[in-house]
Amino acid sequence: MKNKFAYLSTLILSFVLIIGMNSCKDDDPTALTLQTLVSGTIDLNGAVAPSNVPADPTIVATFSTGVEAASATAGITLIRNYDNATVPVTVTTSGNTVTIVPTETLASGALFNLKFASTIKSTDGEFLTALERTFTTIGTFAPAGQLAWWNFEDNANDQVGAFNASATVAVTYTASHSTAAGKAATFNGTSSIIEIPNGDQLMNPDFTLSFWVKALTQDKGHFVMGLGAFYGFQFEIAGDFTNCKLASAYSYQGGADTAIFTDNWWNGDGKNKDNGGWQGWTVNKDMTGSGGIPSLLKDTWAHVVCTYNSTTRVGTMYMNGEVVKAQDFNLWPVTDKWVKATGMMYGGKAPDVVNELAFGFIQSRAGTMWDTEPWGGYEIPGANHFKGQLDDVRIFNKAITAAEVDLMYKSEKL
């Protein structure tokens, strides 16, 4: 009887232990793991990193269990690979789903690293094993901060904003500098013009103008583009191709709405502040022994970038990815207003100057400056109308970096 009782007691104890063990097992918290990661229909969690992610992605991460919101916000970072900069993102958590949205449009054609830190934890207190996923945004490389981009694929519409052409005269669209570049706007040198309304909205204290240009030989200069001439900005190539410049307007301390005007002019003679050139010129690439500036601009495609950094007060010109001219307003004579320049601005005053950006001339047809000058009136065929091709004109609300210029040139030249 005693043995039967002992046996029964053992069975009962074993049964209790089994139930207890199963109960404990069922109560164990679920491990926190990443199950899916997508941008729209694009899988960011696969074996191969995608290269077609849009520049304005909404990224959704789904985890195995609920995620503590604060840990997700603090533990998710998006890194831009080419300069290791952290891109600001908004992180929203709902149960086991975390949504990640960059607060700025990403650079196109660029590699990004999305990092999930080991500090991310579930609502049950389980921590994630740190992980990282990479993706590349679609298209050729262009830095973040674009206000407008005209790629001239059979039209003059802005591809990133609302700066579409209001008028196009005598412009055709023909093959650009490469197959990948598609088409370019072609100008006849006598009447071709594209007009963009509200061009003054494209000017900010920090500024970048980037474009591809092929200027063809003619017996006059080339007004490649202009926003009320130098009352906004205008890019010009000399008729003999020996120099080029970005002429533009700037605000300055104590000047209220009054603009001051000057040129970032490159003549290629190599003279800078240290060897007989202007005291504010820090770079003036010497082209005297390599065919001169015509070797870069005459009847051939060139990639041109002009930037102005309002913090450093430095204006820079790049040609085919290389710095060819730089000037520092801090080095101007102390009595000049330039040492107080606070940034680029639109300084045009109606009715002589209007706020339409023109491609192919120094100002739109509505502008009346220099109407009677043989080089400056739109109605005069012998004026400095641009003859050649123009492609991928981009304007940014910042001074892009030398690394970004180099990447953009190398990406677009293919």
Buried (B, 14 or more C-beta within 10 A) or exposed (E): EEEEEEEEEEEEEEEEEEEEEEEEEEEEEBBBEBEEBBBEEBBBBEEEBBBEBBBEBEBBBBBBBBBBBEBBBEBBBBBBEBEEEEBEBEBEBEEBBBBBBBEEBBBBBBBBBBBBBEBBBBBEEBBBEEBEBBBBBBBBBBBBBBBBBBBBBEBBBBBBBEBBBEBBBBBBBEEBBEEEBBBBBBBBBEBBBBBBBEBBBBBBBBBBBBBBBBBBEBEBBBBBBBBBBBBBBBBBBBBEBBBBBBBBBBBBEEBEEEBBEBBBBBBBBBBBBEEEBBEBBBBBBBBEEEEBBBEBBBEBBBBBBBBBBBEEBBBBBBBBBBBBBBBBBEBBEEEBBBBBBBBBBBBBEEEBBBBBBBBBBBBBBBBBBBBEEEBBBBEBEEBBBBBBBBBBBBBBBBBBBBEBBBBBBBBBBE
